[in-house]
Amino acid sequence: MMIENELENSIARALYAVSGIGSKSLKRLYAETGSVEGILQLTEQRITELIKKEELTPILNEYRSDKKALFERMRKYRKTQEEKGIHFVSIGEEAYPKRLRELIDAPFGIYYMGSLPEEDTPTVSIIGARECSEYGKKAAELFGKTLAGYGVSIISGMARGIDGISQSAALSVGGKSYGILGCGVDVVYPKENLKLYEALKKNGGVISEFLPGQEPKGNFFPMRNRIISGLADVLLVVEARQKSGTYITVCQALEQGKEIFAVPGRITDGLSDGCNRLIAQGAGIASDPMMILDALNIRADRIPSGEMAEQGNKEKSSKSGILRVLEDTPKSIEDIQESLKNLGIDISNTDLLCELTNLCIEQLVEGIGNYYRKIG
């Protein structure tokens, strides 16, 4: 039975905010009655039998003595949050994400600011190390921009490092991205990602199962990770150590039956240990964004959106130039840059490093310290 009206949403939102009553308990009560108002009609004895808690007793008493006053208070509570741009959807509503509803441990409800991922739009969760390398940063930018350019929504945790970089990259080409938070949706964490947080609300959304105003806690992040993987069609690990928080998300994605890809890295780089191990265990090799598009059944020969297409033309020109000037003998960044100038290609150190990183991912170029050579 689906919730279709404001009153039921108001009741669900109010029940979810009751201290001491968790998501599992509310889902059990909802399964018993098939509606949120039905929960209020249960006897205290039956509620105790189902969840062995008495926190709902005051609300049950108010429901029986003055139902109208209780409903009005619940509506005001919902209206106050809506005025702040905080929306809520419970598992019984049509708007609740179908990808989440399929999970065994799906939250009873989620809060969001902005919007929720569109059901018919492919989604990819990009995750990885907070303290990432320059290689990881460029890889996250490459996958974030390319996938978003082909209409894929990027899901991640808005954390520093790979998460935030991939999301910012997706937004930079006009794509959509959704940040899953380990705190309330009205709390910015980390503070350094305030700009990203505001951008996500305009071109995607921020989502959380935790109450508005809730500050982040260490044990919240493993919980939110199941939502990061749950909302994704494909999970992509860009950079991670063998023992890291990223692996929690990977394990949850495996339990959810998600397809997992990993960006390969150098065997001497500790930040690539986790990705290389995943590949050895059977994860897909993400040496090119087109491999992810193929897994999503998106034609890679389709012309991407305007801004992405324009950028693609520039990258194609510089890419061919780099491959032309590189040789078997390693060259420094400065030598490569000078050789490109002779071909009429003027490129900054930062953009050149980005291009070289992409070519390394595609296994066309090998990086040896600050020197690069063409493979094959």
N, C-alpha and C positions, 0 to 999 in steps of 0.2 A: 504494500500500500504506500503510495507516494504522497508526500505533503504538498499541498497546492496553495495554501493561503498564508497570509501574514500572521494570523494568530498562531497557527501551528509552528511557524518559524520562530515566533516570539517565545513560545513555550520551550521549544527545543534549545534556543539560545540561553534562556534563563536556567533551565535544568543543567546545561553543560557548565554553567558558571558556579553551581553549588559546590562549595568546598568539601572535599572528601568523597565525591562521587566521580569516578573516573570514566573514561571512554568505554571500557569493557563492561562496566556495570550498566551504563545507559543502553548499550547495544543489547544486553541481555534482557533488560526491561522492555525495550522497543520490540524485540523479537517475540516477547510474550504477548504483547497487546496489538502490534501492527500499527500503532499511532502514538504520537507523543502525548496527546491529551489522555489517551488510554492509560498511560503510566500513572497519571494523577488519579485515575479511578481504581487503581489497584489497592487492595487492603494493605495495611502496615504489615500484617502477618505474611502476606504473599511476597511483598517486597523484601522482607527479612529473609524469607526462604530462598529468594533468588539471588540476592546480593549481600545478605547478612550485614546491612548497614541501616542506620536510622537517620541519616542526615536529611532525608526528604520529608521527615515527619512534619516540620513546621509548614511546608508548602502544602502537604496533603490536608492538614487541618484548615489552612486558609482556603483551599479549594472547596472544602465541604461547607465552610461557614459563609464565605463571600466570594463565590466564583468570579463574579463581575469585577470586583475590586482587584483580585489577583491577576486577571487577564489584562486589566488596564495597566497595572504596574509592569507586567511583562512587556506590553507594547511600548511603554515609555522607555524601558531599558533598551529595547531594540532600536527605537528611534534615536536615542542618544548616541548609540554607536554608529548608526547609519549617517548621522549628521557629521561625524568625524571621518566618514569615508570607509568605515569598517563594516564589511559585509560578512554574513555567516550563512553557511549551508550545512544542513545535517544529512546524514546518510539516507534519510527517507525522502529527500527532495530530488526532483528530476535534474536539477542543476548540479547535483553532486557528481564529481568526475567519475566516469565509468571505470577508468583505469584503476582508481583507488577502491571503488566499491568491490572489485574482484578480490581484493586482498583479505586474507584471513584476519589480519590485525589492523584493518582499516579503522581510522579514527571515527568516532560517532559524528563529529562535526569538524569543520575547518573554517577559520577566519581568513579573509583576504581583502586586500586593498588593490584597486585596479580591476583586473579581471582574472578569470580562471582559464587554463589552457583549453583551446577549442578541441572538441572531440574528434573532428575529422582532419585535424592538422597533425602531421607526424611530429614526434617529440624525441629529443635526444638529451640525456643527462650527461653533462661533461663535468668530471670531477678530478681532483688531484691534489698535489701537495700545496700547502700554504706557503712554505718557503721554497718556491720553485726556482729552477735555473733559468737562464736566458733561453735555452733550448725549449724548456717546458712552456715558457711564456709565449714564444713565437709559435709553437705548435698549437697552444690554446687559442691564440688569435686566428691562426689559419683555419682551424676547424670551426670555431665560432662564426667567423665571417662567411666562410664558404657554405656551411650548412644553412645558416640564416638566409643567405642569398638565394637559396633554392626553396625557401618557404618553410624550413624546419624550425620549430620553436625549441629554444634551448632552456633546459631545466638545470638548476644548480643551487648551491647553498649560500650564494652571495658572500662567501668567505674571502679573505685575502688570498692571493695566489691564483692558482688555476681556475677556481670557481668564478671569482669576480672578473678575471681577465677574459674568460670565454664569454661571459654574459655581456660585458662591455663591448667586446668585439661584435657580437651579434647585433646589439643595438646600434652600433656605428654604421651598419649598412642597411638600417631601416627594418631589421628583423624584430621578432618578439622573444622575450625571455621572462622566466618566472623564477623568483628567488624563494626557496623554502627555508624558513627561519627556525632557529632554536630558541626563540623568544616570541613575545607578542608582535603582531604585525605592525604595531605603532611604535616599536622600539628599533632603533637603528643599531645594528651590530654586524661587523665592527664599525666604529664611528667613521673611520677613514673611507668607508664606502657609502657615505651619505649621498653623494652625487649619483652613484649607481642606483641606490635605493629609490631616489626620486624619479630617475629615468625608468626604472622597472614599473612603477605605478602608472606611468603614462603609456608605456609600450609593452605591456605584459601584466605582471602583477607580483605582489609579495603574498606568501601563503604561510599559515601556521596553524597547528592544532592547539597552541597554547593561548591562554586568555590574554586579551589586550592589556598592555601595561606590564606584562610579565618580563622580568629581566632574564637574560640568558643564564643557564646553568649547565655545568659539564655533562650531566646525565641526559639533558634534553637533546643534544646533538645526535647521539646514536638513534634516538627515537625519530627525529626528523628525517634521518637518512633513508628510512624505509619509504617515506613519501617522495623523496628525490628519485629513488629508483622506481617507485610505484607509478609515478606520473609519466615515466619514459617508455618509449617503444624500444629504445636501444640505450645501453649504458656505455659511455666512452671514458676510459681512464687515460689521462694524458701523462701524468708523472706521479709516481708514488713509491715509497720505500716498502720493503716486504712487510714490515710491521707498522701499520699506520691506520688512522681513522678511515682512510679511503677503503680499506679492506672490509670494514663493517658494512659499508654500502654495497660492495661487491657481493658479499655473502648474502645480503638481503635480496639483491637482484637475482642471484642464482636461485634462491628459494622461491622467488616470484616467477621464475621461468623466463627471465629477460635475456636477450642476446647481448653479449659483452664483447667489446673491442678494447684493445690497448695500443697505445702508441709505442713502438719499439724504441729503445735507447741504447747507448753505448754500454758494454758490459762492465766498464770501469767506473761508471757513474752510479753511485748509491741511489740517487733519486729515480733511476730507471730500473732498479732491481725488481720492484713490485710489478711493473708493466711486463718486463721480460719473463718473469715467473708466470704471470697470467697467460701469456702467449704459449709458454711451454706446457701449461695445463689445459690448453684448448681454446683460449679466447681468440677472437679474430684479430688479425694484424691490421692496425689502422695506419698504414704508411702513406695513405692519401685519403682526403675527405670523400673522394668518389666511392671508396669502399663502403662507407657508411650510407651514402645515397643509394648504392646498389642494394644494401640490406633492407632499406626502406622502400625499395621498388620505385625509386625516383630516377627518372632518366637523366643521366649526367650530361647529356648533350643538349638538354633544354637550356634556353638562354635565361640566366638568372635576372633578378630585378635590376633596374636602371643603375643605381649607384654601384652595385656589385659588378655589373657588366663592365662599366667604365673602368673600375679598379682592375678587373681581370685583364683588360686589354693592356694596361700599363705593366702588370706583372708578367704577362706573357712576353712582352718585348724585353724586359730586363732579364727574365729567366733565360731566354734564348741567347742573350748577349753574354751572360755569365758562363753558360755552358760552352760558348764559343771561345772565350778567352782562357778558360781553365785548361790545364794540361795534367799529365801524370805526375809531374813534379809539383809539390805543394807551393801555393802562392799566398802571400800575406794579403790582408784586407786592403792595404794601401796599393799594392801592386795590381790587385784585381780592379780596384776603383780607377786607377790610372789607365789600365787597358780598356776599360769600358768607356772612358772619356774619349779615347782615340776612335771608338766606334760611334761617338755622338750620343752616348747614354750617360747622363749626369744623375748620379744617385747618391744619397747621403749614406753615411756609415751605418746608421740605424736601419734604413731600408735595405741596404746591402746585406747586413747581418740577418735580417728577417728572410730575405730571399735565399741566402745560403742555408739557413736552418730548414726552410721548406724543402730545398733540394736534397738536404741530408735525410729528411724524413722519407722522401721519395727514393732514397738510395741511389741517387744520381751523382752525389757529391759526398766526399768524406772529409770530415773536419779533424785536423790534427793540431790541437792547441788553437792558436790564432791563425793557422794556415789551412788552406783548403785545396783539394785536388779533385779532378774528375775521375769517376769510377768507370772502368771499362774503356 
